Amino acid sequence: MKLIDKIESITKPFDNAVITIGNFDGVHIGHQALFHEVIEKADAINGTSVAITFHPHPIRVLKQNGHPPLITVHEQKAELIEKTGIDVLICVPFTLDFASIPARDFVRDFLVKKIGMKAIVIGKDYTFGKNREGNLEFLKRCAKEYDFEVIVTNWIQISNNLQERISSTKIRDLVTDGKVAEAQQLLGRYYQVRGTVMTGRNRGGRLLGFPTANIKLQDELCPKTGVYAVTVECMESRFKGVANIGYSPTFEDNIFTVEVHILDFNENIYGRNIKVNFINRIRDELKFSDIDELSEQIKKDIDMARRILSL
């Protein structure tokens, strides 16, 4: 996949470009279906499949104090889109100036002239351009004028609820509620956070007998506080583990942490970047009467995680 993060670097239109546009936060099953339709159409006309997204997320520019946390950080989003087989990913730098471009100018000057769009694949509720003036009917009018095809895809429904479609908002709600196993069904993969292993409070191994990797998250959505069975990608390998998210109420220091105990692992990974995949939630975060009681519970959590991860 060719990754383009500067519009100026596009020096000529792509051959018979078939495009889709969106934020694609999460790159969930619905997004994946959209990309596959783009690829199929591009193959049919001997063209180029193109996904166009924005960085930073438009809401973070337009509503600087009210934006939701990201399901996928920019780096992971690009990786996931590449896995779908898309030929080109264009990450448009989103600014207030860009947001003020009228929809017609965006279609004519950017999509048609610069990208070479011959077809666009969108959901029926997609809008774009200044004041969201670009919608499905607008695109159909432009298609006649600028000679491109508009392909409208159906929403992917949540299997047990035909009235509700898969969406980034739904996934965000599930993760926030700790329902990571349900989120996995909509994402098509386990929910993942990434971060750098940093020095913690030095009590996991010293006091409890279970050393933990303390993670400094980037900018992504963090699951609900509690204990989770996880897998950890580190040092080009994958390990089983138990993650604790929360404030460690037994110690009463009220410091929020994301800590992972990697099972059967004894390497120094301070400063390394790791990826944590959330498989299932084990329990709420609890306050224990003393360190011994907490340590006993951690043993039970590890046993439960081993059972979950062996399924």
N, C-alpha and C positions, 0 to 999 in steps of 0.2 A: 504493500500500500504506500502510495506517495502522500506524505503529510505536508500541507501548506499552511503556514501560520502568518503569512504576509500577503495581502491581496496584490501588492505591487510585484510579487514574484511570478504572478501568472502573466506570461508574455504573449500567449496565444490561446485561442479557445481549444477545448478538448474535443476529440472526435466524437460526434453524436452523443453529447453528454446527456445522461439520464440522471436526474438529481433528486434528492430529498433534503429537506431543511428542518432543523429542529434543535432543541437543547439536548435531547437524548440523555437526560440525567438518569443513570441506572442502566442504560442500554438493556432494557428488560425485553421480555418475549415479544411484546408488541412492537418495540423498535426493531428487533431482529427480523420480524416478519416484513417490516417495511423495507429494510435493507435487502432482503432476499428478493423482493419484488423488483427493486431497482436493478439488481444484478441480472435477473431474468430478462427484463426489458432491454438492458444494455446488450446482453448476449444476442437477443433477437434482432437488433439493428446494427450489430457489429460496432457497438459504441463503448463509452467509458462510464462506469458507475461512479457517481460522485455523491458524497454526503457532506452537507454544509452545516456546521455548528458554530457556536459562539463561545468566546472566552474573554472575560469572565462571564458567568451566567447573567443574562440580561436583567433579571430581577435584582441582582447585586449592584447593578449600576443605576437602575431606575428607582429602586427602593432600598437605599443604602443601609437603613436600620431595621428593615423588616423582612430580610430574605431568609428562606429556609436553608438548613444545612444540606450539603450535597450528598447524594447517594454514592456517586462516583467522582473522585477528584479527576482533574483534567487528564492527567497521565493515564489513569486506569481507563477512562472513557475512550481515549484513543486506542489503547491496547485492545479493548473489547470490540470496537468497531472494525479494527483490522482483522480480527478473527472471523468476522462475518464474510470476508472476501471482497469488500468494497475496494475499488481501484484507487480512489483519491478521497482524502479527507481534508476539507478546507475549514480551518478554525479561524473564523473572522474575529478580529479584535473588536469587542463590543464597547462602544463609547456613546456618549450623549449625541455627538454629531452623527454617528452612524444611525442611531435610533430616530433621528429627524428626517431621514431620507424618505421621500414619498414612495409608496408602493410601486407606482408605475415606473419611476426612475430606477428602482431596485431591479425590477423585472427586465426592463429594456437594457439598461447599461451594464448591470452586473451579471444577471443570469443568462441573458441571451447573447449580448455582445462579448463579454469577457469570458464567461464559462462555456458558451456554445451550447446552451440547453436545447435539446430536442424533445425532451419529455420530463415531466415532474411528477413524482409520486408523493401524495399527501393524504392525511386523514381528512375526513369531511369537515372537521371543526377547526382546521388550521387557519391561523391569521398571521399577518406580518405587516411590516411597514409602519410608517408614522400613524399613530392613532388606530392601529390595527385595521387600516383601510383595505388591506389586501386579504381577501377571503376566497372561497371556492368560486363564487360567481364572478368575481373580479378576474381570477386567473383564467377562467373559461373565455372571458371577453378578450383578454390579452393573447390567449392561445391563437385565436383567429387572426389577430393583427400581426403577431410575431412568429407564427408558424411553429408551434410546439404542441405537444399532446399533454393533457392533464389526466392522470390516472388516480382515481380515488380508491383508497383501501378501506376495508371494513375493520372496525375495532376488534381486537382480540378480547373475548369475554373471559372473566374469571369463571372457571369451570363449574363451580357450585352456585353461581349467581349470574344468570343470563342478563340481568339488568345492570350489571356493573362491569366496566371494562378495566383491563389492566392499565394502570397509570403509575407515574412516579409518585404522585400524592398518596395513593393507596399503599405502595411499598414503603414510603416514608412513615406512614402511620403504623404499619406492622412492625417495622424495626424499632420505632420509638416505644411501642408496647412490649418489646421483647419477643415478638412472635417471629423469630428469625427462620424457623422451619417453614412457616407459611410464606414468608417473603421469598424464600428459595424457589417456591413453586412459580412465582410470578417473574422472578429474575432469570430463571433457567440456570442458576448457579447459586452458591452460597454467598450471603452478604459478607463483604470483606472490608476491613479497615487496614490502613497502612501507617507505619510510623517508625520513628527512630528509637532504638532502645537506649534509654537514658538511666542515669543513676537514680535509684529510688530512695526509700527510707531505710534500706539495709536491715530489714527485719524478716523478710520472707524466708531466707535460708538460715539466718543467725538465730532468730527467735522461734520460728515455726517449723523449720526443717524442710521447707519447700521453697527453693529459690525461685524468684519470679523475674521476668523481663518487664520492666516498666516502659510503656510506650508513650511517646509524645505524638499525638495524632496530628494530621495535617489540617484539613478543613472539612472533614466529612462528618456525616451523621453518625452519632454514637448510639448504640443500642441502650435500652433501658438498663438501669442498675441491676446487678445480680450476677449470678455465676452461670457460665456457659461451657458446654463442650465445644472445642474448637480444633481446627488444624492450623498449623503454623508453617508458612513457607519462609525458609531461611537457609542460607548457605547452599542454594541450589537443591535443597531437599525439602520434603514435607514431613512434619512431625505431628503427633497427637498432643493435645494440651487441654488445660482448663484456664478459662479467663475469668477474672473478677473485675467488674466495673462498679465503681462507687466510691464511697467515702470512708470505708473501713471503720464502721461505728464502734467496734470493740476497742479501738485505740483512741477514739474521741478527738482526733486532730482535724477532722472535717476538711480533709484535702482530697479532691477528686482525682482518682487514678484509674488507669487501664493497665492491669497486671496480668501476665500470662505465665503460668507454670507449664513448661514444656516437658512432657513425659519422657523418661529414659534419655535425658539429654544433660550434658555437662560441659558445655563450651562457653567461652567468654564471647558474648556477642554485643557488648557495649559499643554504641556508635553505629551499629549495623541497622539497615532498614529491613523490617520484616513485614509480612502480610499475614493477617489473622482472619481466617474464615469461620464464621459463626454457624455451627451445625444445629445446636438445639439449646434451649435454656434449661438449666438444672433447677435453680431455685432463686428466691429473692435474696437480697443482701440482708444479713441478720446481725444483731448485736449479741455477742456471747459474754458469759460471766467472767471468763479468764482466757489466757492464751492456750491452756491445755484443751479447753472445750473447743476453741476455734480450730486447733490443730487436728483434733479428732474429726471435726466436721469436714475439714479439707481432705482427709483420707477418704471419707465417704464420697465427697464430690469427685475425687480422682477415680474411685471405683465406678461411680455412675458414668463418668465421661468415657472410661474404657469400654463399658457396655454399649453406650450409645455409638461410639466410634467404631465398634466392631461389627455393627449391623450392616 
